[in-house]
Amino acid sequence: MSLGDGGLINGAGIQSGRNPEACSDCHGEIVLHNRQEFAPGETFAPADSANFSGALFSGQGINASAINVTDKAARSDPFDIHLARGMVCSDCHRAGNRPGIRTVGAALKETHLKQDPRDVSIRGYLHDPDHSLSTTLQCDDCHRSGAGHSWLPFTQRHMSALACESCHIPELFGAALESIDLDSAYATFRGRDEQGLVRGFTPVLLAKGDKLAPFNLIAVNFEESSEQKTSVLAVPQNHGVVRDAAHRDCATCHWPEGLTESLLSLGESPTSDPPVFVAPAEVAAPAFEHVGGELQARSHPESASRYMLGAKQLAWADRIGMLIAAGTLAAVLLHGVARFLASRRRGVTGEARKRVYMYGVYERFWHWLQATAILILLVTGAAIHKPYLFGFLNFAYMVALHNLVGLILLVNAILAAFYHLASGEVRQYLPGTSDLFGRMFLQARYYTRGIFRGDPHPFAKDAQHKLNPLQQITYFGLLNTLLPAQIVTGILMWGAQHWPSQTTALGGLAVLGPLHSFMAWLFAAFLIMHIYLTTTSGPKPLSGIQAMLEGWEDVEESAGGDTL
């Protein structure tokens, strides 16, 4: 491919107007061919916008260029995919009156028209072209985002929160300004070491409106009224788009200190005062901090509307939840050790038991399906919430599995509710009001004293009375409060891309995420207690689990009267 007369590209039948060399006078060197290795100039020109963004305008493959880049042989992507596809500047930065692409003007925006078919004639365009180039195409003007991102979980959610460039401009290899002193004209550049090796740099993500977009930040130092001042210029990144090297790993963002919370150095700062942030409209300022005389910027660390699973974690939810789960585990361990020592002192005592068919087929199926689903949800939820502890698990697969098993749990819960209501088994979970606290006290006294002496259970157990008063109260709260709340928050988190207004009305993921995680800790504590209490129901530690597998259970004949 080569440039012909008048700036037209000759090759593959492409005809695209406006010579890009005219653009390069201000925007940096532009190369559309592979006839020689691309090596941009090293001189700094204040008018060269490539120095502000770090983007190199070349369609040549990085591994075929003359630039000394780290891991060069493995970088097969071009510096910019659009130039590699034979496009030129004016294909995106169009004249407002270019024939064939006329869009609705400001005077018509309030009408029913989406496009004005009354084009300017070719003669009129050639005689009086619009040189403002104000009509710039956006990514979705040409690309169907859904067609190329089917692999991405929650595609619409990602598209609504991220600008395309956030993933498709992962690194830039130009001489991007890091800082500049306006008084001495001294400038520092990012992405290269002292020996000239180009390491590239990753733009920082800032909130621009309702999306995160990549920017280069430049510290501009100057003296004003005998005082050193610093302004930070935010330069949007729109060029240097790649395809194969785009961010695809979930851990890039869904990880503590990931891309959404990354640091960008702005060089040595002559003052410790906060800098003035200069940026396009609707761009939120990053968090600035001075570390060892160096100014640093952290990409938009606190944004309630952009809670990032795996990256954002509220300490209170984890600490309180972990304390409850750990306290439950410690309590059952101490109780178990005390039971073991008491039984050793007491010796083996043969107690009369009778065999009762306690659990029907569906009841056992429902129980084990629910138990398995909850365990899988706890593991996958932990992998999503704290991916740095489960780096060996694929984050995207964990999200998909979590959603699938959550659906299974929901369907199983609905069917189980229908079964218990239709069969009358729901009465098993109703504690009743007749001397409730007295019966709860008897059961609590058995767990804290009677069980160590070998006393029989205070309440008889049969197919119609399977739960003691404490179990009834626990299950009543679990099935009517904790489980529904966990299901509702999970559905709302899953539906954030489908019903964003409903999710936002409840505080968004910043509220639902920590709440969902905290209730998962409560489920973990319940499972610990539940599994332990099954060891107290029969003559052997695994008798309770065996009964739920077989349906038959050996119950004490000397247990207390049926007062449930």
C-alpha positions as a Python dict, from the first residue, in 0.01 Angstrom:
ca = {
    (1, 'M'): (0, 0, 0),
    (2, 'S'): (141, 343, -91),
    (3, 'L'): (39, 704, -115),
    (4, 'G'): (-53, 827, -460),
    (5, 'D'): (-103, 1174, -599),
    (6, 'G'): (-331, 1396, -402),
    (7, 'G'): (-291, 1186, -89),
    (8, 'L'): (-509, 898, -213),
    (9, 'I'): (-416, 551, -86),
    (10, 'N'): (-353, 309, -370),
    (11, 'G'): (-403, -57, -284),
    (12, 'A'): (-686, -307, -261),
    (13, 'G'): (-904, -60, -448),
    (14, 'I'): (-913, 178, -150),
    (15, 'Q'): (-989, 541, -227),
    (16, 'S'): (-983, 759, 84),
    (17, 'G'): (-943, 1133, 62),
    (18, 'R'): (-732, 1394, 251),
    (19, 'N'): (-364, 1340, 270),
    (20, 'P'): (-279, 1231, 625),
    (21, 'E'): (57, 1406, 592),
    (22, 'A'): (-130, 1733, 640),
    (23, 'C'): (-252, 1603, 976),
    (24, 'S'): (99, 1498, 1077),
    (25, 'D'): (215, 1859, 1081),
    (26, 'C'): (46, 1892, 1420),
    (27, 'H'): (-41, 1541, 1530),
    (28, 'G'): (290, 1363, 1480),
    (29, 'E'): (431, 1133, 1217),
    (30, 'I'): (176, 914, 1037),
    (31, 'V'): (286, 603, 849),
    (32, 'L'): (45, 395, 643),
    (33, 'H'): (285, 151, 479),
    (34, 'N'): (532, -124, 568),
    (35, 'R'): (802, -40, 318),
    (36, 'Q'): (1050, 39, 593),
    (37, 'E'): (1073, -8, 966),
    (38, 'F'): (880, 256, 1153),
    (39, 'A'): (1094, 468, 1387),
    (40, 'P'): (936, 796, 1497),
    (41, 'G'): (1154, 1097, 1564),
    (42, 'E'): (1291, 1151, 1913),
    (43, 'T'): (1273, 1531, 1908),
    (44, 'F'): (1014, 1702, 2123),
    (45, 'A'): (789, 1949, 1950),
    (46, 'P'): (532, 2123, 2171),
    (47, 'A'): (278, 2116, 1888),
    (48, 'D'): (318, 1739, 1840),
    (49, 'S'): (6, 1592, 1999),
    (50, 'A'): (163, 1244, 1996),
    (51, 'N'): (384, 1365, 2280),
    (52, 'F'): (76, 1438, 2484),
    (53, 'S'): (-101, 1108, 2436),
    (54, 'G'): (183, 866, 2364),
    (55, 'A'): (1, 719, 2064),
    (56, 'L'): (202, 632, 1754),
    (57, 'F'): (15, 678, 1426),
    (58, 'S'): (129, 373, 1236),
    (59, 'G'): (-35, 64, 1094),
    (60, 'Q'): (289, -131, 1110),
    (61, 'G'): (322, -428, 1343),
    (62, 'I'): (510, -350, 1661),
    (63, 'N'): (738, -651, 1607),
    (64, 'A'): (824, -522, 1256),
    (65, 'S'): (915, -168, 1364),
    (66, 'A'): (1257, -25, 1437),
    (67, 'I'): (1158, 68, 1792),
    (68, 'N'): (1336, -110, 2075),
    (69, 'V'): (1034, -241, 2267),
    (70, 'T'): (1032, -493, 2550),
    (71, 'D'): (908, -838, 2442),
    (72, 'K'): (906, -706, 2088),
    (73, 'A'): (894, -1044, 1916),
    (74, 'A'): (567, -1134, 2091),
    (75, 'R'): (391, -810, 1997),
    (76, 'S'): (221, -887, 1667),
    (77, 'D'): (-45, -616, 1689),
    (78, 'P'): (1, -296, 1489),
    (79, 'F'): (48, 32, 1667),
    (80, 'D'): (-302, 123, 1553),
    (81, 'I'): (-548, -125, 1404),
    (82, 'H'): (-737, 139, 1205),
    (83, 'L'): (-429, 252, 1014),
    (84, 'A'): (-339, -113, 957),
    (85, 'R'): (-681, -160, 796),
    (86, 'G'): (-606, 112, 540),
    (87, 'M'): (-796, 395, 703),
    (88, 'V'): (-676, 754, 718),
    (89, 'C'): (-754, 1039, 951),
    (90, 'S'): (-1046, 1181, 755),
    (91, 'D'): (-1230, 848, 762),
    (92, 'C'): (-1317, 920, 1124),
    (93, 'H'): (-1252, 1293, 1152),
    (94, 'R'): (-1488, 1399, 880),
    (95, 'A'): (-1582, 1729, 729),
    (96, 'G'): (-1935, 1822, 829),
    (97, 'N'): (-2047, 1869, 468),
    (98, 'R'): (-1867, 1573, 309),
    (99, 'P'): (-2098, 1410, 51),
    (100, 'G'): (-2256, 1086, 163),
    (101, 'I'): (-2205, 1133, 534),
    (102, 'R'): (-2411, 1436, 615),
    (103, 'T'): (-2568, 1415, 958),
    (104, 'V'): (-2844, 1619, 1108),
    (105, 'G'): (-2734, 1968, 1201),
    (106, 'A'): (-2810, 2148, 1524),
    (107, 'A'): (-3115, 2315, 1374),
    (108, 'L'): (-3270, 1976, 1297),
    (109, 'K'): (-3176, 1782, 1608),
    (110, 'E'): (-3512, 1838, 1767),
    (111, 'T'): (-3700, 1702, 1466),
    (112, 'H'): (-3785, 1349, 1363),
    (113, 'L'): (-3484, 1327, 1129),
    (114, 'K'): (-3188, 1107, 1213),
    (115, 'Q'): (-3004, 1189, 890),
    (116, 'D'): (-3061, 1459, 633),
    (117, 'P'): (-3075, 1311, 282),
    (118, 'R'): (-3030, 1652, 122),
    (119, 'D'): (-2657, 1616, 70),
    (120, 'V'): (-2430, 1888, -50),
    (121, 'S'): (-2320, 1832, -409),
    (122, 'I'): (-1969, 1716, -489),
    (123, 'R'): (-1911, 2045, -670),
    (124, 'G'): (-2026, 2240, -368),
    (125, 'Y'): (-1808, 2035, -134),
    (126, 'L'): (-1499, 2081, -351),
    (127, 'H'): (-1568, 2452, -380),
    (128, 'D'): (-1634, 2511, -12),
    (129, 'P'): (-1536, 2213, 210),
    (130, 'D'): (-1588, 2229, 584),
    (131, 'H'): (-1239, 2224, 736),
    (132, 'S'): (-1354, 2215, 1099),
    (133, 'L'): (-1358, 1832, 1096),
    (134, 'S'): (-1604, 1860, 1382),
    (135, 'T'): (-1786, 1540, 1290),
    (136, 'T'): (-1590, 1260, 1458),
    (137, 'L'): (-1713, 903, 1452),
    (138, 'Q'): (-1739, 711, 1776),
    (139, 'C'): (-1660, 341, 1807),
    (140, 'D'): (-2023, 230, 1798),
    (141, 'D'): (-2085, 428, 1480),
    (142, 'C'): (-1899, 154, 1292),
    (143, 'H'): (-1868, -142, 1528),
    (144, 'R'): (-2134, -373, 1666),
    (145, 'S'): (-2000, -429, 2014),
    (146, 'G'): (-2224, -728, 2085),
    (147, 'A'): (-2096, -922, 1784),
    (148, 'G'): (-1736, -934, 1900),
    (149, 'H'): (-1774, -965, 2273),
    (150, 'S'): (-1989, -1274, 2323),
    (151, 'W'): (-1709, -1420, 2538),
    (152, 'L'): (-1740, -1134, 2785),
    (153, 'P'): (-1966, -1201, 3088),
    (154, 'F'): (-2228, -930, 3146),
    (155, 'T'): (-2147, -768, 2813),
    (156, 'Q'): (-2397, -484, 2839),
    (157, 'R'): (-2287, -403, 3192),
    (158, 'H'): (-1927, -370, 3076),
    (159, 'M'): (-2027, -162, 2775),
    (160, 'S'): (-2230, 76, 2990),
    (161, 'A'): (-1945, 129, 3238),
    (162, 'L'): (-1638, 127, 3011),
    (163, 'A'): (-1538, 322, 2706),
    (164, 'C'): (-1415, 93, 2428),
    (165, 'E'): (-1068, 247, 2453),
    (166, 'S'): (-1037, 133, 2815),
    (167, 'C'): (-970, -223, 2697),
    (168, 'H'): (-857, -164, 2340),
    (169, 'I'): (-576, 80, 2429),
    (170, 'P'): (-391, -133, 2684),
    (171, 'E'): (-46, 16, 2621),
    (172, 'L'): (111, 304, 2431),
    (173, 'F'): (468, 319, 2307),
    (174, 'G'): (519, 680, 2206),
    (175, 'A'): (723, 941, 2393),
    (176, 'A'): (436, 1049, 2615),
    (177, 'L'): (491, 1350, 2834),
    (178, 'E'): (502, 1280, 3205),
    (179, 'S'): (584, 1632, 3321),
    (180, 'I'): (704, 1961, 3176),
    (181, 'D'): (845, 2274, 3337),
    (182, 'L'): (718, 2577, 3149),
    (183, 'D'): (996, 2800, 3282),
    (184, 'S'): (1292, 2582, 3184),
    (185, 'A'): (1121, 2376, 2908),
    (186, 'Y'): (1255, 2064, 3081),
    (187, 'A'): (1033, 1764, 3011),
    (188, 'T'): (1021, 1405, 3129),
    (189, 'F'): (862, 1118, 2939),
    (190, 'R'): (700, 798, 3054),
    (191, 'G'): (727, 447, 2917),
    (192, 'R'): (1102, 429, 2852),
    (193, 'D'): (1416, 382, 3058),
    (194, 'E'): (1747, 571, 3058),
    (195, 'Q'): (1896, 341, 2794),
    (196, 'G'): (1613, 414, 2552),
    (197, 'L'): (1432, 82, 2595),
    (198, 'V'): (1062, 142, 2533),
    (199, 'R'): (856, -33, 2797),
    (200, 'G'): (530, 136, 2710),
    (201, 'F'): (282, 261, 2963),
    (202, 'T'): (-76, 186, 3056),
    (203, 'P'): (-311, 486, 3054),
    (204, 'V'): (-496, 566, 3372),
    (205, 'L'): (-874, 515, 3381),
    (206, 'L'): (-1083, 814, 3486),
    (207, 'A'): (-1456, 857, 3509),
    (208, 'K'): (-1580, 1051, 3208),
    (209, 'G'): (-1951, 1094, 3252),
    (210, 'D'): (-2095, 751, 3321),
    (211, 'K'): (-1801, 556, 3179),
    (212, 'L'): (-1437, 490, 3259),
    (213, 'A'): (-1201, 604, 2983),
    (214, 'P'): (-819, 604, 2944),
    (215, 'F'): (-612, 920, 2988),
    (216, 'N'): (-251, 1029, 3001),
    (217, 'L'): (-183, 1273, 3282),
    (218, 'I'): (82, 1544, 3242),
    (219, 'A'): (213, 1754, 3529),
    (220, 'V'): (270, 2112, 3415),
    (221, 'N'): (500, 2295, 3658),
    (222, 'F'): (543, 2671, 3653),
    (223, 'E'): (616, 2969, 3874),
    (224, 'E'): (349, 3224, 3947),
    (225, 'S'): (383, 3516, 4187),
    (226, 'S'): (711, 3369, 4316),
    (227, 'E'): (536, 3046, 4405),
    (228, 'Q'): (574, 2705, 4243),
    (229, 'K'): (247, 2570, 4110),
    (230, 'T'): (141, 2252, 3935),
    (231, 'S'): (-147, 2182, 3702),
    (232, 'V'): (-228, 1834, 3579),
    (233, 'L'): (-352, 1803, 3223),
    (234, 'A'): (-572, 1503, 3135),
    (235, 'V'): (-523, 1395, 2773),
    (236, 'P'): (-788, 1155, 2635),
    (237, 'Q'): (-662, 842, 2460),
    (238, 'N'): (-837, 769, 2132),
    (239, 'H'): (-558, 631, 1912),
    (240, 'G'): (-334, 330, 1942),
    (241, 'V'): (-630, 92, 1929),
    (242, 'V'): (-544, -279, 1912),
    (243, 'R'): (-745, -598, 1882),
    (244, 'D'): (-555, -912, 1987),
    (245, 'A'): (-362, -738, 2265),
    (246, 'A'): (-671, -578, 2419),
    (247, 'H'): (-745, -647, 2785),
    (248, 'R'): (-924, -981, 2812),
    (249, 'D'): (-813, -1109, 3152),
    (250, 'C'): (-1073, -1040, 3421),
    (251, 'A'): (-795, -996, 3677),
    (252, 'T'): (-684, -681, 3494),
    (253, 'C'): (-969, -494, 3662),
    (254, 'H'): (-1135, -735, 3907),
    (255, 'W'): (-835, -743, 4138),
    (256, 'P'): (-717, -517, 4423),
    (257, 'E'): (-484, -250, 4286),
    (258, 'G'): (-597, -347, 3936),
    (259, 'L'): (-642, -119, 3637),
    (260, 'T'): (-931, 70, 3794),
    (261, 'E'): (-716, 159, 4097),
    (262, 'S'): (-376, 192, 3933),
    (263, 'L'): (-114, 456, 4010),
    (264, 'L'): (43, 685, 3751),
    (265, 'S'): (360, 876, 3830),
    (266, 'L'): (374, 1243, 3731),
    (267, 'G'): (743, 1296, 3805),
    (268, 'E'): (905, 1506, 4073),
    (269, 'S'): (686, 1781, 4209),
    (270, 'P'): (831, 2122, 4305),
    (271, 'T'): (547, 2180, 4552),
    (272, 'S'): (348, 1978, 4801),
    (273, 'D'): (29, 2172, 4732),
    (274, 'P'): (-257, 1991, 4557),
    (275, 'P'): (-240, 2037, 4181),
    (276, 'V'): (-507, 2202, 3969),
    (277, 'F'): (-680, 1944, 3751),
    (278, 'V'): (-739, 2050, 3390),
    (279, 'A'): (-956, 1811, 3189),
    (280, 'P'): (-1239, 1790, 2937),
    (281, 'A'): (-1593, 1828, 3065),
    (282, 'E'): (-1738, 1552, 3287),
    (283, 'V'): (-1397, 1402, 3369),
    (284, 'A'): (-1360, 1328, 3740),
    (285, 'A'): (-1027, 1409, 3898),
    (286, 'P'): (-811, 1124, 4028),
    (287, 'A'): (-674, 1114, 4381),
    (288, 'F'): (-340, 1297, 4399),
    (289, 'E'): (-74, 1225, 4656),
    (290, 'H'): (288, 1324, 4711),
    (291, 'V'): (519, 1030, 4784),
    (292, 'G'): (890, 1095, 4835),
    (293, 'G'): (878, 1421, 4644),
    (294, 'E'): (696, 1256, 4353),
    (295, 'L'): (343, 1341, 4246),
    (296, 'Q'): (122, 1038, 4189),
    (297, 'A'): (-234, 1000, 4067),
    (298, 'R'): (-461, 708, 4150),
    (299, 'S'): (-736, 632, 3903),
    (300, 'H'): (-1077, 722, 4037),
    (301, 'P'): (-1057, 514, 4357),
    (302, 'E'): (-1393, 601, 4511),
    (303, 'S'): (-1699, 594, 4292),
    (304, 'A'): (-2013, 443, 4443),
    (305, 'S'): (-2164, 380, 4102),
    (306, 'R'): (-1864, 177, 3991),
    (307, 'Y'): (-1829, -97, 4248),
    (308, 'M'): (-1583, -346, 4103),
    (309, 'L'): (-1634, -707, 4209),
    (310, 'G'): (-1306, -848, 4335),
    (311, 'A'): (-1139, -507, 4347),
    (312, 'K'): (-1371, -316, 4578),
    (313, 'Q'): (-1418, -458, 4926),
    (314, 'L'): (-1567, -297, 5234),
    (315, 'A'): (-1365, -393, 5539),
    (316, 'W'): (-1660, -386, 5780),
    (317, 'A'): (-1856, -650, 5587),
    (318, 'D'): (-1563, -891, 5574),
    (319, 'R'): (-1441, -828, 5928),
    (320, 'I'): (-1778, -867, 6097),
    (321, 'G'): (-1874, -1162, 5879),
    (322, 'M'): (-1539, -1333, 5931),
    (323, 'L'): (-1562, -1270, 6306),
    (324, 'I'): (-1907, -1435, 6320),
    (325, 'A'): (-1794, -1737, 6114),
    (326, 'A'): (-1466, -1773, 6304),
    (327, 'G'): (-1647, -1738, 6638),
    (328, 'T'): (-1893, -2008, 6538),
    (329, 'L'): (-1611, -2239, 6433),
    (330, 'A'): (-1422, -2178, 6758),
    (331, 'A'): (-1737, -2242, 6962),
    (332, 'V'): (-1815, -2576, 6796),
    (333, 'L'): (-1452, -2686, 6827),
    (334, 'L'): (-1449, -2612, 7200),
    (335, 'H'): (-1788, -2774, 7246),
    (336, 'G'): (-1677, -3082, 7049),
    (337, 'V'): (-1357, -3122, 7249),
    (338, 'A'): (-1551, -3088, 7574),
    (339, 'R'): (-1801, -3355, 7457),
    (340, 'F'): (-1518, -3589, 7365),
    (341, 'L'): (-1346, -3551, 7702),
    (342, 'A'): (-1676, -3591, 7889),
    (343, 'S'): (-1758, -3911, 7699),
    (344, 'R'): (-1411, -4050, 7778),
    (345, 'R'): (-1470, -3993, 8149),
    (346, 'R'): (-1825, -4123, 8134),
    (347, 'G'): (-1740, -4435, 7937),
    (348, 'V'): (-1956, -4617, 7683),
    (349, 'T'): (-2322, -4635, 7777),
    (350, 'G'): (-2572, -4840, 7582),
    (351, 'E'): (-2895, -4649, 7536),
    (352, 'A'): (-3216, -4794, 7397),
    (353, 'R'): (-3297, -4670, 7048),
    (354, 'K'): (-3561, -4741, 6789),
    (355, 'R'): (-3534, -4716, 6412),
    (356, 'V'): (-3767, -4461, 6251),
    (357, 'Y'): (-3816, -4367, 5884),
    (358, 'M'): (-3746, -3999, 5926),
    (359, 'Y'): (-3677, -3843, 5584),
    (360, 'G'): (-3861, -3912, 5258),
    (361, 'V'): (-3697, -3937, 4916),
    (362, 'Y'): (-3783, -3586, 4799),
    (363, 'E'): (-3689, -3436, 5133),
    (364, 'R'): (-3343, -3592, 5111),
    (365, 'F'): (-3303, -3493, 4746),
    (366, 'W'): (-3403, -3134, 4825),
    (367, 'H'): (-3171, -3118, 5124),
    (368, 'W'): (-2859, -3245, 4946),
    (369, 'L'): (-2920, -3037, 4633),
    (370, 'Q'): (-2962, -2727, 4846),
    (371, 'A'): (-2656, -2809, 5055),
    (372, 'T'): (-2442, -2872, 4747),
    (373, 'A'): (-2564, -2551, 4582),
    (374, 'I'): (-2486, -2343, 4891),
    (375, 'L'): (-2135, -2490, 4919),
    (376, 'I'): (-2063, -2420, 4552),
    (377, 'L'): (-2203, -2069, 4586),
    (378, 'L'): (-1982, -2004, 4888),
    (379, 'V'): (-1669, -2122, 4704),
    (380, 'T'): (-1743, -1941, 4377),
    (381, 'G'): (-1858, -1632, 4566),
    (382, 'A'): (-1531, -1626, 4760),
    (383, 'A'): (-1338, -1660, 4433),
    (384, 'I'): (-1530, -1363, 4291),
    (385, 'H'): (-1507, -1152, 4605),
    (386, 'K'): (-1141, -1225, 4673),
    (387, 'P'): (-986, -1340, 4344),
    (388, 'Y'): (-630, -1283, 4471),
    (389, 'L'): (-679, -1577, 4709),
    (390, 'F'): (-809, -1801, 4430),
    (391, 'G'): (-578, -1711, 4144),
    (392, 'F'): (-585, -2073, 4024),
    (393, 'L'): (-958, -2038, 3943),
    (394, 'N'): (-1083, -1869, 3628),
    (395, 'F'): (-1273, -1557, 3731),
    (396, 'A'): (-1514, -1560, 3433),
    (397, 'Y'): (-1595, -1928, 3487),
    (398, 'M'): (-1656, -1865, 3856),
    (399, 'V'): (-1902, -1587, 3770),
    (400, 'A'): (-2087, -1808, 3520),
    (401, 'L'): (-2095, -2105, 3760),
    (402, 'H'): (-2210, -1883, 4046),
    (403, 'N'): (-2502, -1753, 3840),
    (404, 'L'): (-2599, -2101, 3718),
    (405, 'V'): (-2592, -2259, 4063),
    (406, 'G'): (-2777, -1958, 4203),
    (407, 'L'): (-3056, -2026, 3955),
    (408, 'I'): (-3062, -2394, 4058),
    (409, 'L'): (-3086, -2294, 4424),
    (410, 'L'): (-3374, -2056, 4348),
    (411, 'V'): (-3572, -2318, 4154),
    (412, 'N'): (-3505, -2581, 4421),
    (413, 'A'): (-3618, -2342, 4694),
    (414, 'I'): (-3942, -2264, 4511),
    (415, 'L'): (-4019, -2632, 4454),
    (416, 'A'): (-3934, -2714, 4815),
    (417, 'A'): (-4162, -2436, 4939),
    (418, 'F'): (-4446, -2577, 4728),
    (419, 'Y'): (-4381, -2929, 4861),
    (420, 'H'): (-4374, -2822, 5225),
    (421, 'L'): (-4689, -2612, 5189),
    (422, 'A'): (-4883, -2877, 4993),
    (423, 'S'): (-4785, -3165, 5219),
    (424, 'G'): (-4817, -2977, 5545),
    (425, 'E'): (-4451, -3038, 5627),
    (426, 'V'): (-4416, -2663, 5673),
    (427, 'R'): (-4545, -2716, 6028),
    (428, 'Q'): (-4207, -2871, 6108),
    (429, 'Y'): (-4051, -2524, 6083),
    (430, 'L'): (-4313, -2332, 6284),
    (431, 'P'): (-4194, -2293, 6644),
    (432, 'G'): (-4538, -2218, 6785),
    (433, 'T'): (-4606, -1988, 7076),
    (434, 'S'): (-4691, -2233, 7354),
    (435, 'D'): (-4418, -2187, 7618),
    (436, 'L'): (-4167, -2117, 7339),
    (437, 'F'): (-3903, -1960, 7560),
    (438, 'G'): (-3934, -2235, 7817),
    (439, 'R'): (-3879, -2501, 7552),
    (440, 'M'): (-3587, -2305, 7406),
    (441, 'F'): (-3433, -2285, 7753),
    (442, 'L'): (-3465, -2663, 7798),
    (443, 'Q'): (-3290, -2726, 7466),
    (444, 'A'): (-3016, -2470, 7538),
    (445, 'R'): (-2959, -2627, 7882),
    (446, 'Y'): (-2922, -2966, 7716),
    (447, 'Y'): (-2651, -2836, 7478),
    (448, 'T'): (-2463, -2657, 7757),
    (449, 'R'): (-2494, -2916, 8032),
    (450, 'G'): (-2703, -3229, 7968),
    (451, 'I'): (-2511, -3344, 7660),
    (452, 'F'): (-2188, -3365, 7864),
    (453, 'R'): (-2358, -3586, 8125),
    (454, 'G'): (-2512, -3821, 7871),
    (455, 'D'): (-2868, -3706, 7938),
    (456, 'P'): (-3134, -3791, 7678),
    (457, 'H'): (-3260, -3519, 7443),
    (458, 'P'): (-3531, -3310, 7610),
    (459, 'F'): (-3771, -3354, 7316),
    (460, 'A'): (-3869, -3673, 7137),
    (461, 'K'): (-3791, -3690, 6767),
    (462, 'D'): (-4008, -3861, 6507),
    (463, 'A'): (-4122, -3811, 6148),
    (464, 'Q'): (-4372, -3544, 6257),
    (465, 'H'): (-4134, -3363, 6495),
    (466, 'K'): (-3788, -3350, 6342),
    (467, 'L'): (-3665, -3017, 6479),
    (468, 'N'): (-3615, -2899, 6836),
    (469, 'P'): (-3725, -2546, 6938),
    (470, 'L'): (-3384, -2386, 6876),
    (471, 'Q'): (-3366, -2544, 6531),
    (472, 'Q'): (-3718, -2423, 6451),
    (473, 'I'): (-3632, -2063, 6544),
    (474, 'T'): (-3308, -2081, 6342),
    (475, 'Y'): (-3474, -2226, 6032),
    (476, 'F'): (-3765, -1983, 6063),
    (477, 'G'): (-3522, -1688, 6043),
    (478, 'L'): (-3308, -1853, 5778),
    (479, 'L'): (-3589, -1944, 5540),
    (480, 'N'): (-3792, -1628, 5587),
    (481, 'T'): (-3519, -1365, 5612),
    (482, 'L'): (-3164, -1464, 5526),
    (483, 'L'): (-3229, -1691, 5226),
    (484, 'P'): (-3480, -1455, 5056),
    (485, 'A'): (-3255, -1154, 5118),
    (486, 'Q'): (-2955, -1337, 4972),
    (487, 'I'): (-3157, -1444, 4667),
    (488, 'V'): (-3296, -1094, 4608),
    (489, 'T'): (-2956, -922, 4635),
    (490, 'G'): (-2805, -1186, 4407),
    (491, 'I'): (-3078, -1136, 4146),
    (492, 'L'): (-3036, -759, 4159),
    (493, 'M'): (-2659, -789, 4115),
    (494, 'W'): (-2710, -1024, 3822),
    (495, 'G'): (-2974, -792, 3680),
    (496, 'A'): (-2760, -478, 3706),
    (497, 'Q'): (-2716, -478, 3329),
    (498, 'H'): (-3082, -553, 3260),
    (499, 'W'): (-3250, -331, 3522),
    (500, 'P'): (-2988, -66, 3610),
    (501, 'S'): (-3248, 179, 3744),
    (502, 'Q'): (-3381, -72, 3999),
    (503, 'T'): (-3030, -163, 4109),
    (504, 'T'): (-2930, 201, 4137),
    (505, 'A'): (-3242, 283, 4338),
    (506, 'L'): (-3124, 37, 4604),
    (507, 'G'): (-2774, 186, 4619),
    (508, 'G'): (-2618, 2, 4327),
    (509, 'L'): (-2349, -261, 4350),
    (510, 'A'): (-2169, -52, 4612),
    (511, 'V'): (-2448, -146, 4857),
    (512, 'L'): (-2564, -480, 4719),
    (513, 'G'): (-2213, -626, 4681),
    (514, 'P'): (-2097, -589, 5044),
    (515, 'L'): (-2443, -684, 5173),
    (516, 'H'): (-2445, -1001, 4961),
    (517, 'S'): (-2096, -1090, 5085),
    (518, 'F'): (-2186, -1028, 5449),
    (519, 'M'): (-2489, -1256, 5428),
    (520, 'A'): (-2267, -1521, 5267),
    (521, 'W'): (-2056, -1512, 5584),
    (522, 'L'): (-2375, -1570, 5785),
    (523, 'F'): (-2455, -1871, 5565),
    (524, 'A'): (-2105, -2004, 5628),
    (525, 'A'): (-2157, -1968, 6004),
    (526, 'F'): (-2492, -2147, 5977),
    (527, 'L'): (-2337, -2437, 5783),
    (528, 'I'): (-2064, -2477, 6044),
    (529, 'M'): (-2320, -2491, 6324),
    (530, 'H'): (-2561, -2711, 6127),
    (531, 'I'): (-2299, -2970, 6036),
    (532, 'Y'): (-2174, -2982, 6393),
    (533, 'L'): (-2520, -3026, 6543),
    (534, 'T'): (-2581, -3332, 6324),
    (535, 'T'): (-2312, -3503, 6533),
    (536, 'T'): (-2530, -3464, 6844),
    (537, 'S'): (-2838, -3641, 6708),
    (538, 'G'): (-2726, -4006, 6707),
    (539, 'P'): (-2505, -4262, 6877),
    (540, 'K'): (-2217, -4187, 6637),
    (541, 'P'): (-2086, -3854, 6502),
    (542, 'L'): (-2199, -3938, 6146),
    (543, 'S'): (-2536, -4086, 6242),
    (544, 'G'): (-2723, -3768, 6148),
    (545, 'I'): (-2560, -3746, 5806),
    (546, 'Q'): (-2622, -4118, 5748),
    (547, 'A'): (-2990, -4070, 5831),
    (548, 'M'): (-3023, -3792, 5572),
    (549, 'L'): (-2865, -4024, 5314),
    (550, 'E'): (-3072, -4337, 5394),
    (551, 'G'): (-3391, -4188, 5540),
    (552, 'W'): (-3382, -4409, 5852),
    (553, 'E'): (-3262, -4280, 6187),
    (554, 'D'): (-3203, -4446, 6526),
    (555, 'V'): (-3371, -4223, 6785),
    (556, 'E'): (-3365, -4243, 7165),
    (557, 'E'): (-3655, -4420, 7330),
    (558, 'S'): (-3588, -4232, 7653),
    (559, 'A'): (-3603, -3885, 7498),
    (560, 'G'): (-3834, -3629, 7655),
    (561, 'G'): (-4204, -3614, 7584),
    (562, 'D'): (-4343, -3465, 7267),
    (563, 'T'): (-4400, -3101, 7362),
    (564, 'L'): (-4313, -2946, 7029),
}
